[in-house]
Amino acid sequence: MSTPVTSVNTAQGAAKIAIAQLNCVVGDLTGNVAKILEFSARARTAGANIIVTPELSICGYPPEDLLLREGFYRDCDAALNRLVSGIQGIVAIVGHPQQVNGRRYNAASVIQDGKIIATYYKHTLPNYTVFDEERYFDTGTESCVFECGGLRFGVNVCEDTWVADAPRAAKAAGAQILLVLNASPYHVKKQGTRYDVMRERVAETGMALVYANMVGGQDELVFDGASFALDARGNVVHQMPLFDEALGFVSVVGGEFQSGEVAPEQTVEAEIYKALCAGVRDYIGKNGFPGALIGLSGGVDSALTLAIACDALGVEKVRAIMMPTQYTADISLADSREMVRILGVRYEEIPIRPVFDSFLTTLSQEFAGRPVDATEENLQARIRGTIMMALSNKFGSIVLTTGNKSEMAVGYATLYGDMAGGFAVIKDILKGMVYRLCRYRNSLSPVIPERILTRAPSAELRPDQTDQDSLPPYDVLDAIIVAYMENDQSPADIIGQGYRLEDVQRVVELIHRNEYKRRQAPVGIRITHRGFGKDWRYPITSRYRERYE
């Protein structure tokens, strides 16, 4: 629907556009409305004529199967009405779900002076990786163009601009500038892809573009914000910061975007570290946990998890537990003690050998005549998991698990042991990246003892154990995981890249054999374009295996 908007005290061909980079909470309709009103008031005070909010900003994104409930739409409509009555002196474009005549839409409404003067329904519904909007929404077909300050603005929602149709339709309906509401999740190098695609739309239509993105963590997803504006030549004239809730402004004079603030580019390690901190902060904060518990081992994975937790939550909300056995090296204890001393985090040591010995005594008749194997190793991990969960139950804090993607891929983890917990911080971080993130964190201020980064990784569940006793070297393991799991390359193609047949066979078989473990693992933060979560959906029971030649 194309609807003119009454001009709002601007010079002809001039406007000031506010970008509300919001951290919305799924289902917190009252809180989200209050936040939109607050940002709208700030934008109006700063002289803005228009404010653009993220996709589904009233209800948060993604609401998932809340969108199948009739009452959810009624409550969202009521929240929208409360918001509309509070919008004065500025044009606000707000995302929300809407049900009309039994059809459900991902909508964006244009609000001015206490009235909705136009509503747009998303045209292109993504149904890949973590998205399944075809499950919930019907497809819109009409364009939405409104006028402000002698300029005509078109509205699109997120995926609409990843294909050409909706932007072209907005242009055909008279739009000069495209305003895009987004809830675009983060993964490594995502911003470069956004720039490339949005520049294609600008080149095709000749329209400048404002891209307003959500920020913050929602279960396994984390939204990076990084909202921006491109002028009609595809130049970045405004770039907002990563992972921070913020209000940005883009000025248009004589129909041309003016240069504004551009946030500095971040390294890959800095981006990922910020993403992990945002994911931890919001998962714990939005779900109301008082703090976090982390089982330290003296190894690199738990060290990184502890550093992230302290940076995300503050040391006062973090508690570290070391649970040594007879196999725990003295240096593991020393390094753990040193790290918690540097951070100033609460720390306890709870030796588990007495409990382990008690289990062995209890099971001695059942185990008689059988050799020691992984059973005894897993017992130690499960004792630790039981202790951590007991502390969680008693004090209310959530257990953060410390397993990385390399381990989760091949099942190098113990069900109800080191996998026990509520949130998997580094679940999507390969082992090589774990070390890179530790180095990055130490470049800010040294918190992880150097020896943790230089000694051979070990689960320390038997004498002289190292991870490479049962796994290929991590650089080989990680490369095969990336090729097979993240990039869907065939085993034959991976072997053709120079990897040994036996390594590829072993890794691929372990990936599929351990699907049952991952289904029982806690949710964790997604930072790659394919993680073990919404975008990895393989059957547990399956006899299919690809050929290796």
Secondary structure per residue as TSV (DSSP state, phi and psi in degrees):
chain	resnum	aa	ss	phi	psi
A	1	M	-	360.0	131.1
A	2	S	-	-103.7	121.8
A	3	T	-	-135.0	127.7
A	4	P	-	-73.8	144.9
A	5	V	-	-109.4	136.2
A	6	T	-	-55.7	135.4
A	7	S	-	-60.3	145.5
A	8	V	-	-118.1	67.8
A	9	N	S	47.4	49.8
A	10	T	-	-125.8	154.7
A	11	A	-	-66.6	153.2
A	12	Q	T	-60.0	128.8
A	13	G	T	75.5	20.4
A	14	A	-	-134.4	143.2
A	15	A	E	-161.8	158.9
A	16	K	E	-120.4	118.4
A	17	I	E	-104.5	126.5
A	18	A	E	-97.2	136.9
A	19	I	E	-108.2	116.1
A	20	A	E	-94.7	99.9
A	21	Q	E	-87.7	91.2
A	22	L	-	-102.9	146.6
A	23	N	-	-99.8	90.8
A	24	C	-	-88.5	149.4
A	25	V	-	-106.8	124.2
A	26	V	T	-57.3	126.0
A	27	G	T	84.5	-10.1
A	28	D	-	-87.9	73.0
A	29	L	H	-63.6	-40.9
A	30	T	H	-66.1	-46.0
A	31	G	H	-65.8	-40.1
A	32	N	H	-66.5	-41.1
A	33	V	H	-62.5	-44.0
A	34	A	H	-60.3	-39.7
A	35	K	H	-67.5	-42.7
A	36	I	H	-62.1	-41.3
A	37	L	H	-64.3	-40.5
A	38	E	H	-62.7	-47.2
A	39	F	H	-66.8	-35.4
A	40	S	H	-65.6	-40.8
A	41	A	H	-64.6	-42.6
A	42	R	H	-62.1	-41.6
A	43	A	H	-65.3	-42.7
A	44	R	H	-62.0	-42.6
A	45	T	H	-61.7	-33.4
A	46	A	T	-80.6	0.7
A	47	G	T	93.4	11.4
A	48	A	-	-75.4	146.8
A	49	N	S	-98.6	-26.3
A	50	I	E	-135.2	142.1
A	51	I	E	-128.2	133.3
A	52	V	E	-112.5	126.8
A	53	T	-	-105.7	169.2
A	54	P	-	-72.1	171.3
A	55	E	T	-58.5	136.0
A	56	L	T	47.6	41.9
A	57	S	T	-67.4	-25.0
A	58	I	T	-69.3	-36.2
A	59	C	T	-109.5	-9.8
A	60	G	-	83.9	162.6
A	61	Y	S	-137.8	137.3
A	62	P	-	-93.4	134.6
A	63	P	-	-75.5	-11.8
A	64	E	G	51.8	-132.7
A	65	D	G	-74.9	-0.8
A	66	L	G	-56.9	-28.1
A	67	L	G	-72.9	-4.2
A	68	L	G	-95.8	-1.1
A	69	R	-	-103.2	127.2
A	70	E	H	-58.0	-42.9
A	71	G	H	-61.7	-29.0
A	72	F	H	-64.0	-42.0
A	73	Y	H	-67.0	-40.0
A	74	R	H	-61.6	-44.1
A	75	D	H	-69.4	-35.5
A	76	C	H	-66.8	-38.3
A	77	D	H	-62.2	-42.3
A	78	A	H	-64.8	-40.1
A	79	A	H	-64.5	-40.7
A	80	L	H	-61.0	-42.1
A	81	N	H	-63.6	-39.5
A	82	R	H	-63.6	-40.0
A	83	L	H	-65.0	-46.1
A	84	V	H	-56.9	-43.1
A	85	S	H	-65.7	-20.0
A	86	G	H	-96.2	-6.0
A	87	I	-	-88.2	114.0
A	88	Q	-	-138.9	140.4
A	89	G	S	73.8	11.0
A	90	I	S	-156.3	149.2
A	91	V	E	-91.3	122.4
A	92	A	E	-114.2	131.0
A	93	I	E	-107.6	116.3
A	94	V	E	-125.8	134.3
A	95	G	E	-89.9	141.2
A	96	H	E	-165.0	155.9
A	97	P	E	-82.1	150.2
A	98	Q	E	-147.7	138.1
A	99	Q	E	-112.0	126.7
A	100	V	E	-134.6	118.4
A	101	N	T	52.2	42.9
A	102	G	T	80.9	-3.0
A	103	R	E	-105.8	142.5
A	104	R	E	-115.0	137.7
A	105	Y	E	-133.0	149.6
A	106	N	E	-88.3	105.5
A	107	A	E	-111.9	159.1
A	108	A	E	-136.8	122.1
A	109	S	E	-106.4	141.7
A	110	V	E	-97.2	119.8
A	111	I	E	-116.9	134.9
A	112	Q	E	-146.6	127.5
A	113	D	T	48.6	52.1
A	114	G	T	76.5	15.8
A	115	K	E	-137.9	146.5
A	116	I	E	-86.5	116.2
A	117	I	E	-104.5	-5.4
A	118	A	E	-167.6	148.4
A	119	T	E	-135.5	133.9
A	120	Y	E	-112.8	139.8
A	121	Y	E	-111.9	128.9
A	122	K	-	-53.8	132.3
A	123	H	S	-85.0	-45.1
A	124	T	-	-109.2	115.4
A	125	L	-	-102.4	113.4
A	126	P	-	-70.0	141.8
A	127	N	-	-144.5	55.0
A	128	Y	S	-149.0	169.1
A	129	T	T	40.4	-114.8
A	130	V	T	-89.0	0.2
A	131	F	-	-100.3	140.5
A	132	D	-	-146.9	52.3
A	133	E	G	-69.4	-21.3
A	134	E	G	-65.8	-21.1
A	135	R	G	-66.8	-28.2
A	136	Y	T	-113.5	-34.5
A	137	F	-	-117.5	154.4
A	138	D	-	-93.5	163.4
A	139	T	-	-92.0	130.7
A	140	G	-	-80.6	160.4
A	141	T	-	-131.0	-18.6
A	142	E	-	-94.7	147.8
A	143	S	-	-82.2	162.9
A	144	C	-	-133.2	116.5
A	145	V	E	-131.5	131.3
A	146	F	E	-131.9	162.9
A	147	E	E	-112.6	139.7
A	148	C	E	-152.9	125.8
A	149	G	T	62.4	32.0
A	150	G	T	76.9	9.8
A	151	L	E	-117.9	147.2
A	152	R	E	-107.0	122.9
A	153	F	E	-110.3	131.3
A	154	G	E	-99.9	153.1
A	155	V	E	-116.9	131.2
A	156	N	E	-129.9	161.4
A	157	V	E	-123.0	112.7
A	158	C	G	43.0	-100.7
A	159	E	G	-58.6	-22.0
A	160	D	G	-52.2	-36.8
A	161	T	G	-88.7	-2.2
A	162	W	G	-85.2	-6.7
A	163	V	S	-129.2	166.8
A	164	A	S	-84.1	-21.1
A	165	D	H	-62.0	-54.4
A	166	A	H	-64.6	-43.4
A	167	P	H	-61.7	-39.6
A	168	R	H	-64.3	-38.9
A	169	A	H	-65.0	-39.0
A	170	A	H	-63.0	-41.2
A	171	K	H	-62.8	-43.8
A	172	A	H	-64.7	-27.9
A	173	A	T	-82.9	1.0
A	174	G	T	108.1	4.1
A	175	A	-	-67.4	142.6
A	176	Q	S	-107.9	-28.6
A	177	I	E	-132.5	136.3
A	178	L	E	-104.1	126.8
A	179	L	E	-106.8	121.7
A	180	V	E	-119.0	121.0
A	181	L	E	-91.0	129.0
A	182	N	E	-132.2	146.7
A	183	A	-	-131.2	77.6
A	184	S	-	-103.2	109.9
A	185	P	B	-67.4	154.3
A	186	Y	-	-79.0	141.5
A	187	H	-	-148.8	165.8
A	188	V	T	-55.5	130.8
A	189	K	T	70.4	16.8
A	190	K	H	-66.6	-36.9
A	191	Q	H	-63.9	-38.7
A	192	G	H	-60.9	-39.3
A	193	T	H	-66.2	-40.7
A	194	R	H	-59.3	-47.4
A	195	Y	H	-57.1	-46.0
A	196	D	H	-60.1	-46.8
A	197	V	H	-69.7	-43.5
A	198	M	H	-66.6	-33.6
A	199	R	H	-65.6	-34.1
A	200	E	H	-61.1	-42.9
A	201	R	H	-65.5	-41.1
A	202	V	H	-62.4	-44.4
A	203	A	H	-64.2	-37.9
A	204	E	H	-71.4	-35.0
A	205	T	H	-106.7	-20.7
A	206	G	-	75.6	7.8
A	207	M	-	-94.0	135.6
A	208	A	E	-67.0	162.6
A	209	L	E	-143.8	137.2
A	210	V	E	-115.5	125.5
A	211	Y	E	-116.3	103.7
A	212	A	E	-102.1	116.8
A	213	N	E	-115.6	149.2
A	214	M	-	-70.6	160.2
A	215	V	E	-136.9	151.3
A	216	G	E	113.6	173.7
A	217	G	E	-99.0	142.2
A	218	Q	E	-141.8	99.2
A	219	D	T	56.5	-120.6
A	220	E	T	-82.2	-14.8
A	221	L	E	-89.3	149.1
A	222	V	E	-133.6	133.3
A	223	F	E	-104.1	130.2
A	224	D	E	-94.0	-4.6
A	225	G	B	69.3	-108.7
A	226	A	-	54.9	33.7
A	227	S	-	-60.7	152.3
A	228	F	E	-154.0	171.6
A	229	A	E	-133.8	137.7
A	230	L	E	-114.9	134.4
A	231	D	-	-77.5	-179.2
A	232	A	T	-67.8	-9.2
A	233	R	T	-102.5	2.3
A	234	G	S	87.9	9.9
A	235	N	-	-81.0	140.9
A	236	V	E	-75.9	115.3
A	237	V	E	-106.2	-13.4
A	238	H	E	-153.5	136.4
A	239	Q	E	-143.0	119.8
A	240	M	-	-89.3	163.4
A	241	P	-	-71.7	159.2
A	242	L	B	-78.0	134.5
A	243	F	T	65.4	14.4
A	244	D	-	-116.6	133.3
A	245	E	-	-67.5	133.0
A	246	A	E	-159.7	163.2
A	247	L	E	-120.7	119.7
A	248	G	E	-116.1	164.2
A	249	F	E	-135.2	138.1
A	250	V	E	-124.9	124.7
A	251	S	E	-99.4	139.0
A	252	V	E	-118.1	123.9
A	253	V	E	-128.2	125.1
A	254	G	T	58.5	31.3
A	255	G	T	81.0	-0.7
A	256	E	E	-109.2	136.8
A	257	F	E	-67.0	137.9
A	258	Q	-	-97.7	148.0
A	259	S	-	-64.3	137.1
A	260	G	-	-130.4	-153.6
A	261	E	-	-77.3	140.0
A	262	V	B	-128.4	113.7
A	263	A	-	-64.8	143.3
A	264	P	-	-65.4	148.9
A	265	E	-	-69.9	143.9
A	266	Q	-	-105.8	153.6
A	267	T	-	-70.4	162.6
A	268	V	H	-58.7	-43.2
A	269	E	H	-64.1	-40.6
A	270	A	H	-64.7	-42.6
A	271	E	H	-58.9	-50.3
A	272	I	H	-64.5	-42.3
A	273	Y	H	-62.3	-42.7
A	274	K	H	-64.0	-38.8
A	275	A	H	-61.9	-43.7
A	276	L	H	-66.0	-41.1
A	277	C	H	-63.3	-42.7
A	278	A	H	-63.1	-41.8
A	279	G	H	-62.7	-43.7
A	280	V	H	-66.5	-47.3
A	281	R	H	-58.4	-45.0
A	282	D	H	-79.1	-35.6
A	283	Y	H	-62.9	-44.7
A	284	I	H	-73.8	-43.8
A	285	G	H	-69.0	-46.7
A	286	K	H	-69.3	-26.1
A	287	N	T	-95.0	-0.2
A	288	G	T	78.1	21.2
A	289	F	-	-75.4	141.5
A	290	P	-	-75.2	-17.5
A	291	G	-	178.0	-167.4
A	292	A	E	-131.4	145.8
A	293	L	E	-114.7	136.6
A	294	I	E	-133.4	129.3
A	295	G	E	-85.3	113.2
A	296	L	E	-83.6	148.2
A	297	S	-	-125.5	-11.2
A	298	G	S	87.6	2.9
A	299	G	S	-102.2	176.7
A	300	V	H	-73.3	-35.7
A	301	D	H	-66.8	-47.7
A	302	S	H	-69.7	-29.6
A	303	A	H	-65.0	-45.2
A	304	L	H	-64.5	-43.7
A	305	T	H	-60.5	-40.8
A	306	L	H	-65.2	-42.7
A	307	A	H	-62.3	-43.7
A	308	I	H	-62.8	-45.7
A	309	A	H	-60.8	-43.4
A	310	C	H	-65.7	-41.0
A	311	D	H	-68.5	-34.8
A	312	A	H	-77.8	-38.1
A	313	L	H	-111.6	-21.1
A	314	G	-	92.6	141.7
A	315	V	G	-62.4	-25.9
A	316	E	G	-67.3	-16.9
A	317	K	G	-103.1	7.5
A	318	V	E	-119.7	140.2
A	319	R	E	-133.5	129.3
A	320	A	E	-109.5	138.2
A	321	I	E	-125.1	126.8
A	322	M	E	-107.4	127.9
A	323	M	-	-124.4	80.0
A	324	P	-	-74.9	154.4
A	325	T	-	-123.5	-173.6
A	326	Q	T	-65.8	-15.7
A	327	Y	T	-93.3	-6.6
A	328	T	S	-73.3	124.0
A	329	A	-	-71.0	148.0
A	330	D	H	-57.7	-36.0
A	331	I	H	-68.5	-27.5
A	332	S	H	-65.7	-43.4
A	333	L	H	-63.9	-45.4
A	334	A	H	-62.5	-43.4
A	335	D	H	-69.0	-37.1
A	336	S	H	-64.2	-45.0
A	337	R	H	-62.0	-37.7
A	338	E	H	-67.6	-40.7
A	339	M	H	-67.1	-43.7
A	340	V	H	-69.2	-27.5
A	341	R	H	-66.6	-45.0
A	342	I	H	-61.4	-45.1
A	343	L	H	-75.7	-28.6
A	344	G	T	78.1	28.9
A	345	V	-	-93.0	150.7
A	346	R	E	-63.8	138.6
A	347	Y	E	-147.5	135.8
A	348	E	E	-132.9	153.2
A	349	E	E	-115.2	125.8
A	350	I	-	-124.7	95.3
A	351	P	-	-61.5	136.2
A	352	I	-	-108.1	1.7
A	353	R	H	-58.2	-42.4
A	354	P	H	-58.8	-40.1
A	355	V	H	-68.2	-42.2
A	356	F	H	-60.9	-46.2
A	357	D	H	-61.9	-37.2
A	358	S	H	-64.4	-41.6
A	359	F	H	-60.8	-45.9
A	360	L	H	-62.0	-39.3
A	361	T	H	-64.2	-44.5
A	362	T	H	-61.6	-36.3
A	363	L	T	-96.8	6.1
A	364	S	H	-59.8	-40.2
A	365	Q	H	-69.7	-40.0
A	366	E	H	-65.6	-35.6
A	367	F	H	-90.8	-2.0
A	368	A	T	-56.7	132.2
A	369	G	T	82.2	-0.5
A	370	R	-	-107.9	141.9
A	371	P	-	-71.7	156.9
A	372	V	-	-66.7	134.7
A	373	D	-	-147.8	-153.6
A	374	A	H	-65.3	-17.2
A	375	T	H	-57.7	-47.7
A	376	E	H	-67.6	-33.4
A	377	E	H	-65.2	-45.6
A	378	N	H	-67.2	-31.4
A	379	L	H	-57.7	-42.9
A	380	Q	H	-62.8	-44.8
A	381	A	H	-62.8	-38.6
A	382	R	H	-73.9	-32.3
A	383	I	H	-61.9	-44.5
A	384	R	H	-62.6	-42.2
A	385	G	H	-62.5	-38.7
A	386	T	H	-64.4	-42.9
A	387	I	H	-63.5	-44.7
A	388	M	H	-62.4	-42.4
A	389	M	H	-70.9	-31.4
A	390	A	H	-64.0	-42.9
A	391	L	H	-64.7	-37.9
A	392	S	H	-62.5	-46.4
A	393	N	H	-61.4	-41.2
A	394	K	H	-71.9	-39.1
A	395	F	H	-109.2	-9.8
A	396	G	-	88.4	-12.2
A	397	S	-	-73.0	151.1
A	398	I	E	-89.7	142.2
A	399	V	E	-83.8	124.8
A	400	L	E	-93.9	119.4
A	401	T	E	-79.1	161.8
A	402	T	-	-121.5	11.4
A	403	G	-	-75.9	142.0
A	404	N	-	-98.5	175.4
A	405	K	H	-66.1	-37.1
A	406	S	H	-59.6	-44.3
A	407	E	H	-69.9	-43.9
A	408	M	H	-63.9	-33.4
A	409	A	H	-61.9	-43.5
A	410	V	H	-105.3	7.9
A	411	G	T	76.1	21.9
A	412	Y	-	-81.6	63.3
A	413	A	S	-162.6	156.8
A	414	T	-	-110.6	119.7
A	415	L	T	-57.5	135.4
A	416	Y	T	64.5	13.5
A	417	G	T	-119.2	-108.2
A	418	D	T	-70.4	-11.6
A	419	M	T	-86.2	-6.7
A	420	A	-	-74.0	127.5
A	421	G	S	159.4	-176.4
A	422	G	S	-109.1	-19.6
A	423	F	E	-153.3	130.1
A	424	A	E	-103.2	97.3
A	425	V	T	-64.6	-46.0
A	426	I	T	-110.3	28.7
A	427	K	T	-58.4	-27.7
A	428	D	T	-109.3	20.7
A	429	I	-	-111.1	116.3
A	430	L	-	-66.7	156.6
A	431	K	H	-58.2	-41.9
A	432	G	H	-60.0	-39.2
A	433	M	H	-70.6	-29.7
A	434	V	H	-55.2	-47.2
A	435	Y	H	-65.4	-39.9
A	436	R	H	-64.3	-38.7
A	437	L	H	-68.9	-36.0
A	438	C	H	-63.0	-43.9
A	439	R	H	-62.4	-41.2
A	440	Y	H	-61.2	-46.8
A	441	R	H	-62.0	-39.4
A	442	N	H	-68.8	-22.6
A	443	S	H	-70.8	-22.7
A	444	L	H	-79.3	-45.2
A	445	S	S	-168.2	137.1
A	446	P	-	-71.6	114.9
A	447	V	-	-125.4	-22.6
A	448	I	S	-102.2	116.7
A	449	P	-	-54.7	139.1
A	450	E	H	-57.7	-36.4
A	451	R	H	-63.4	-30.7
A	452	I	H	-60.8	-31.7
A	453	L	H	-87.7	-10.7
A	454	T	H	-114.8	-19.7
A	455	R	S	-80.5	157.6
A	456	A	-	-67.6	132.3
A	457	P	-	-65.9	141.7
A	458	S	-	-151.8	143.7
A	459	A	-	-79.2	-15.6
A	460	E	-	50.7	53.1
A	461	L	S	-113.9	-2.0
A	462	R	S	-155.0	167.3
A	463	P	T	-61.7	135.8
A	464	D	T	56.7	33.9
A	465	Q	-	-82.4	139.8
A	466	T	-	-133.0	157.2
A	467	D	G	-59.7	-34.9
A	468	Q	G	-76.2	0.1
A	469	D	G	-63.7	-32.1
A	470	S	T	-126.4	1.1
A	471	L	S	-128.7	154.1
A	472	P	-	-62.6	161.5
A	473	P	-	-51.2	145.0
A	474	Y	H	-61.2	-31.7
A	475	D	H	-66.0	-36.0
A	476	V	H	-72.5	-47.2
A	477	L	H	-56.7	-48.6
A	478	D	H	-61.8	-41.5
A	479	A	H	-64.5	-39.8
A	480	I	H	-68.5	-40.2
A	481	I	H	-61.2	-46.5
A	482	V	I	-59.5	-46.8
A	483	A	I	-65.3	-46.6
A	484	Y	I	-82.7	-48.4
A	485	M	I	-85.8	-44.6
A	486	E	I	-82.0	-37.9
A	487	N	T	-109.1	3.0
A	488	D	-	58.5	30.6
A	489	Q	-	-77.2	149.9
A	490	S	-	-77.8	155.9
A	491	P	H	-54.8	-40.0
A	492	A	H	-62.5	-40.6
A	493	D	H	-64.4	-38.4
A	494	I	H	-67.8	-41.9
A	495	I	H	-61.7	-38.1
A	496	G	H	-63.6	-19.1
A	497	Q	T	-83.6	-0.6
A	498	G	T	110.1	2.5
A	499	Y	-	-85.0	146.5
A	500	R	-	-67.6	141.0
A	501	L	H	-53.8	-45.8
A	502	E	H	-66.3	-33.1
A	503	D	H	-69.9	-44.3
A	504	V	H	-64.4	-45.2
A	505	Q	H	-57.9	-46.7
A	506	R	H	-64.9	-45.4
A	507	V	H	-67.1	-46.1
A	508	V	H	-62.4	-42.6
A	509	E	H	-64.2	-41.6
A	510	L	H	-65.0	-37.7
A	511	I	H	-57.6	-47.4
A	512	H	H	-77.3	-35.9
A	513	R	H	-64.9	-26.9
A	514	N	T	-102.2	17.0
A	515	E	H	-59.3	-36.7
A	516	Y	H	-63.5	-31.4
A	517	K	H	-69.5	-46.4
A	518	R	H	-63.9	-31.5
A	519	R	H	-63.8	-23.1
A	520	Q	T	-101.8	3.5
A	521	A	S	-81.8	153.8
A	522	P	-	-66.8	156.8
A	523	V	-	-62.1	148.2
A	524	G	B	-143.7	167.0
A	525	I	-	-75.0	129.7
A	526	R	-	-92.3	122.6
A	527	I	-	-127.0	-6.1
A	528	T	S	-104.0	172.3
A	529	H	S	-73.6	-8.9
A	530	R	S	-149.8	112.1
A	531	G	-	-111.9	172.7
A	532	F	S	-82.7	79.4
A	533	G	S	-162.4	-127.0
A	534	K	T	-58.9	-31.5
A	535	D	T	-102.4	19.3
A	536	W	-	-131.7	105.0
A	537	R	-	-130.5	76.3
A	538	Y	-	-106.5	146.6
A	539	P	-	-68.7	145.5
A	540	I	S	-71.5	-45.3
A	541	T	S	-93.8	106.8
A	542	S	-	-161.4	135.1
A	543	R	-	-104.2	4.1
A	544	Y	-	-76.1	131.9
A	545	R	-	-137.3	137.8
A	546	E	-	-72.8	156.5
A	547	R	-	-75.4	156.5
A	548	Y	-	-105.5	11.4
A	549	E	-	-144.3	360.0
